[in-house]
Amino acid sequence: MPLQPRRLVPLLILIVAGLGPAACGRAQNLGGSADLPQATRRVPADAAAMKMSFAPVVKKAAPAVVNVYSRRVVRQQVDPFWGFFMGGGIPQNRVEQSLGSGSIVRADGVVLTNHHVIENAQEIMVVTADRREWPATVLLDDARADLAVLKIDTKGESLPTIAIDDHEDVQVGDLVLAIGDPFGVGQTVTNGIVSAQARSDVGITDYSFFIQTDAAINPGNSGGPLVDMDGDLIGVNTAILSRSGTSSGIGFAIPAVMAKQVVSAALGGGHAVVRPWIGARTQALTGEMARSLGLPSPQGVMVADLWNGGPAARAGIEQGDVITAIDGQAVNDPAGLNYRVGTRRAGDSLSVSVRHAGAAPRNVTVRVDAPPSSPPPDERTIAGRNPLGGATVVNFSPAKASELGLDPFAGQGVLVTKVDQGFAQNLGLQPGDFVREVNGQKVTTTAGLASLLQTQGRSWTVTIQRNGQLITAQVRG
């Protein structure tokens, strides 16, 4: 049985930790930044050095780590057999509770945690290190990055914070601490090292690019900080790889640069993170592909498609080119490329290293933009007696693809985003389907689709595209 990555959620228990701006070490405060000299890394010189304590690091970081409790009420269908004896099978309300960890990132009560800790929560409570409870509201919930920013009302009180070190100078072998509340036993600190970086093939978030650590992380640590020896947050603990659901020495943390981007968007008043794109669809290189392109090794990603007029196309990048680095940082798979671009701001200029078959490497400057939102979404829910009745549809664009976590090159036209009970559900329509034709007429916009469906008839022919394949169904009224 293959190992599967698991978010740190035991049954109904989720745990959250946070980050924040303290002025120390190499980290940046949210109100500004200053480059400070880097500490020299060295191994313990003798037995006395090995007896040194992590206590000063914990003393600095732990007061800013919180517990996050969330609850929601769900409707649960009673089994018909038991329902015969217990109310006739009427759906019953059931309360689901979650417990996670978080970090105070600003002294007036801004808290960072994981999205999956507070997902669909109807009530959120933050418990600070001094055991006080604070009701919390959501400032920003970024499901694609699995991060969320909360706010508690401190009534003017200044709370301890933890600094965000987003300099990206973490190295494999660096000592780290994980702080959180595993299994709800109370605040716990574990130590380890950075085991690997740039883990992008674990399938946890849309922006998979994780710090891997062997510091013990267990269910309940979700959202808690991974800190360096300066006591600064370098990552947000998010998932583990385990057969049993407990720590096996393989934990993953979202890098601080991604966390700071989400926090900054929330503090700027945004309700969503607008991430730029490069306007290229890429694929990882294999050894055979690298040899055929005359490249010395399979390092980089090949440009398989370009968005007409997009940032990459404007910079002169061509289909078949191989992108090997962005701003000097190696890129080895599409997830790594998405992370390097997605953690920048729209309007930033990136130095992109490109190779073409048989040509010398070159650097081009790419000015990344927010994904275009043309055509406008024009979201509609189809009503009436027709095959698409009950379906919610939207005009597809790169911006909508980014919002939904879809491939912007998946297609153009009208996308199905939701299917309620009705004719569309009976037809077998699914979210993610593109509606291509109705009665032989091409569908390009939601307005055009609505107009076509107004025509009353006794039979319909509907063509949809699903996972790149066309499916045609005939329906009689």
N, C-alpha and C positions, 0 to 999 in steps of 0.2 A: 504494500500500500504506500503510494508516494506521500511524502510529507507535504502538508498544506500550510501556508501562512495563516495565522489566526490573530485577529485583533484581540486585545487583552480584555475579553469579556467573559467571565465565568457565569454560565447560566444567565441570570438576570443582573449580574453585578458588573458595573463598569467603574473604572477609577481614573481620575483626571489630575494632572499636575500643570504648573504654569511657568511663565517666564516673565521677566520684567527688567526695567532699566536701572541698574545700579552702576555707579561710576567707579569701575575698578577693572583691573586686568586689561585684556585686549578688547573687551566688549564695547558695544555702542549703546549709549543711552538713547531712548526714543526721542528726546528733545535735541539731540545733536550727537556728534561723534568726534573723536580725536584719536589719531593713530599713535599708539604708545609702543615703546620698545618691546620686542618679543623676548620672553624668557628662554634661556638656553636649556634644551632638553638634555638630561643626563640620567644614567642608571644609578641605583644606590651604590656607594663606594665601599661600604662595609656593613657589618651586622647592625651597628648602631643606627645607620641611616635607614635600614629596612624596618626598624622599630618605630619610625616616625609615624605620626597619626594624621588621619584625614579630618580630624575634628575641627580644625580651623575652617576648612572648606565647607563642612556641613553647617557650622555655626553661621556662616555667611549666607548660604543658599536656602537652608531649610525653613526659616521663618516665612519665606515667600511662597512656599508650597502649600496648596490647599487641597481639600477634598471637595468633590463636586457630586451632589446627589440630584438625580432627576427622577420624575415619575410621570406616568401617563396612564390614562384609562382606555382600555381596548374592549371591544365587543367580541365575545367568544361564543361560537355556536355550540350549544350542548348536543352531545351525541343523541340521536333520536331514541335509542333504547333507554338510556338513563333519563332522557327528557320526559319519557312517558310517566316516570315516577316523580320527576322533579320539575314540574311546571310546563310540561308539554313541549320541550325542546326550544323554548324561547331563548334567544341570545342573552347571555349574562355579561355584566360588566366585570372586568378583571383589572386590577391595578398592577402595572409593571414598574419596577423600580430599578434604577441603575446607580452604580457607584464608580466614580473615577477620580482622577487627580488633575490638578491644574496649577498654573503659576500666576502670581500677581505681577503684571508687567508694567503697571503704572500705579503710583501711590494713591490715586483717587478711586481705586477699586476696579481696574481693568484686568481681566483674568483670561488667560489662554488655556485652551484644552483641546481635546479631539472632538471632531464632529460626531463620531459614533457614540460618544459618551452622552450627548444631549439630544440625539436624533429623535425627532417627534415628541420631545418632552413637553408636557403641559405645565410643569412646575419644576423649577431648578433652585437648588439651595447650595450655597458655598459655605464650607466650614474652614475657617482660618486656623493657623497653627495654635492659637490660644483658645481654641474650641468654641469660638463664637460663631453663630449661624447667621448667614446673610442671604436674603432672597436675591436672585439674580435674573437679569434679562439678557437676551441675546442681541449683541450689536451686529455681528456678522457670522454667518454659518457657511463655510466653504467646504461642501461635500467632496469636491474633486480633489482637494488637498488633504481631506480628513482633518480639518482644523476649524475651531470655532472661538470667537472672542465674546466674553461675557462682561457684564457690568453690574457691580454691586454699589449701593448707595452708602458711602461711608460717613455721610453727614459732616464732611469737612475733615475727618480724621485722615492722617497720612499713614498708609500701611507699608510694611517692608516689601521691597521689590527684588527681582532677580534680573541681572543684565543679560542682554542678548548678544552673543558673540557671533556675528555673521561675517567674519573675515575669511572664512573658508580655508583656514590654514590648519585644520585638523589633519593629523597624520595617523596612519595605521601604527598601533603600538602605544599611542597616547593613553595615559591613565584617565579614567572617567568614573563618575558616580551616577547611579540612577536613584532618584528619590520619588517615592510615591506611597500608595497605601494598598499593597497586595492583599487580596482576599478580605479587605476591610479590617485587618488586624491593627491598623494604626500606622503612622508614618514610619517608613522603613528606608534605610540607606543600604545599597549594595555597591560593590566596586568591581571594576574590571578594566579592560582595555578596549580601544577601538579595534575591532577585528578585521574590518574591511570598510571600504568606502564605495560610493557610486553603485550600490546594489539597485539595479533597475529592472530585474526580471522576476520579482516576487509577486506582482499582481495585486498590490494592496490598494493603491490609489491611482488616479489618472496621471499624477506626476510622480511616478515611482523613481526615487533616487535617494536611497536611504544610507544612513550611517549604521553599520552593523557592529554590535557589541556583545561581549560575553558577560557583561554585568547582569546579575540575575534580575530578570524582568518577568513578572507574573501577572495573571489577570487582576486588574485593579490598579496597575501602574499606568494604564492608558492616559495619555495627556500629561503625564509627569515629565519633569525635566531630566535630560541627560546633561551633566555639568562637567566642566573641565577642572583642572587643579587651581584655577583662579576663582572657582565658585560661580562661573558664568554659564549660562545656558547655551549649549552647542547643538541641541536637538530636542525633539519632543517624542518621548517613547510612545510607540503606536502599535506594534505587533510583535508576535513571536512565531517561530517555526518550531512546532512541537507535535509529537504524537499524542501526548497525554494531556495537553492543555496547560502544563506548567513549564517552567524554564528548562530548556535543554542547552542553554548557552548560546542561543542564536536569537538575538533580539534586534529590532529595527527602530530607528528614530528618524523623524523628519528633520532635515537639516535646518539650522537656525535662520538661514537666508530666506527660506520659504516661509517660516513662521513669522519673521519680521515683516515680510511683504503683506501677509494677511492682517497682522496687527496694525500696520500703517494704514491699510485701506479702511479698517474699522474706525481708527482714530480720525481719519479724514472725512468721516461721515458717509462712507460708501456702504452699500448693502450687499455688494458683490465685488470680487476681485477681477478687475479687467486686465487680463494677461495678453501680452503681444504675441504675434505669430510671425513666422518667417515665410509662410506661403509656399511651403514645399512638403511633399509627401516623400518620406525616405524609408529605406530598408537597410538592415544590417548586412554587412559584407560577410561572405563565406570565403574560405581559403581559395576555392575554385574561382569565385568571382574576382578576387584580388589578383590571381594569376592572369586571368583573361584581360584584366585592365592594366597589366604591367606594373602592379603595385607590389612592394616588397613584403607586405603583411596585410592581413584582413583587419585593418584598423580604420575606423570611420564609418560613415553611412552613405549609401548611394542615393542620389536624387532620382526618384522614380517618376515624379510628376511635379509640375509647377503650376501655381495659380497665376493666370494671366494678369499681369500688372501688379502682382504681389511683391513683397520686399525682396525676396530672393531673385525673382525675375528682373526687377529693376536694377539690381546690383550686378547683373551679368552672369549669374549662376545658370547653368544649363542642365537639361535632363541628361543623366549619365555621369555628372560630376560627382566626386566623392568629397564630402565634408569631413575633415579630420579633427578640427578644433574650433572652439569659439572663445575669443579673448584669451587664447593660450591654454585653455582647458580642453583636454582630450575628449572627443565624442566618439563613442563606440557602438551606440545603438540608438534607435529612434527615441526611446524614453529619455536617454541622456540629452539628446538634442532638445527635446521638448522642455526639459527642466532648465537647461542653460538659457533658452530663449524665454521661457515662461516666468523666470524669476527676475527678468529685467522689466523696465517700464516702457510703455508705448512712447515712441519717439527717440529711444536710445539708439546709438550707433554701435554695432558690434563688429569686431574684426573676425572674419570667418576665413579659416584656412581651407583651401579647395585644391583638389587634384583632378586632372582630367587624364584619360587614358593616354599614356605615352608623353605627357607634358609635365613640365616641372611644377612643383607646388607654387601656389600664389595666394596672396591674401586679398580679400575684397571687403569693402565696408558695406554692411547691410543695416539700413535704418528700419527697425522693426516698428510695426504699427499694430493697433488693435484690429482684430479680425473685422472685415467689412460686414455691415448689417444690411446689405442690399441683396434682395428686396426686403422691405419691412416685413416683420413676422405676420401681421394680420391674422392672428389666431382666431379660429372659429370652431364652434361645436355644431356639427351637422345635425339638423332636425328633419322630421318628416318621414314618410314611408318611402325609403329608398335604401339601397344596399349599404350605404355608409352612415345611416342614422345612428347616432350615439357616439360617433367618432369625433375626437378633437384633432384638428389639423392645423398646420402652420407652414408658412413659406420658409424654405430651407436656405440658410446662408452660412458663411463661416462663423459669424457671431453666434447664431443659434446653435451651430454645431459645438462651439466652445462651451456654451451654456449647458448643453445637454451631455457633454462628454463624448461626442461622436466625431467620426472622421469627416472633416470638411470636404474631402474628396469623394465621399460616399455617393454623392449624386446631387442633382438639382431638382427643384420643383416643390411638390407638396408632400410634407412628412406627417405621418400619423404619430401623435404624441400620447394619446390616451384613448382607451376603448371602454365605454360603459355598456351596461346591458342594453341590448337593442339589436337592430338589424346588422350592424357592423360586427358585433360579437358573434352572431349566428353565422356570418360569412367567414369568420375566422381571421378577421383583420387583427393585426398586432402592432403595438407601439414600435416604431422604427421602420415600418413599411412606407414606401413611397407610392403614391397614387399616380400612375402614369397615363392611363386612358380610361374614359368612360364612353361606352357605345362607339368606339373607334375614334373618338376625338381626343387629342392630346391635352393633358392637364399640366399647366405651368404655374398657376397661382391658386390660392384658396378662393379668391373671388370667382375665378373661372370655373373652379370645381362646383361651387355653390350654384352658379348659373346653369351648368350642365345638369345638375341634379334636380332643378326645378321642373325639368321636362318630365311630365308624367308618362309612364309607359307600363306595359305588362311584362316586359323583360328587359334585363340589363346585362351588359357585358362590361366587366371591370377588370382592368389589368393593373397589377401592383408589382413593385420590385422589392424583393426580400433577399438580403444578403447577396446582392448582385445578380439574382436570378429573377426572370419575369414569370409571373403566375397570372393566368387569365381564368376568370370564373364567370359563368353565366347564371343569372338569378332571375327567376320568374316572380312577378308580383302577385 
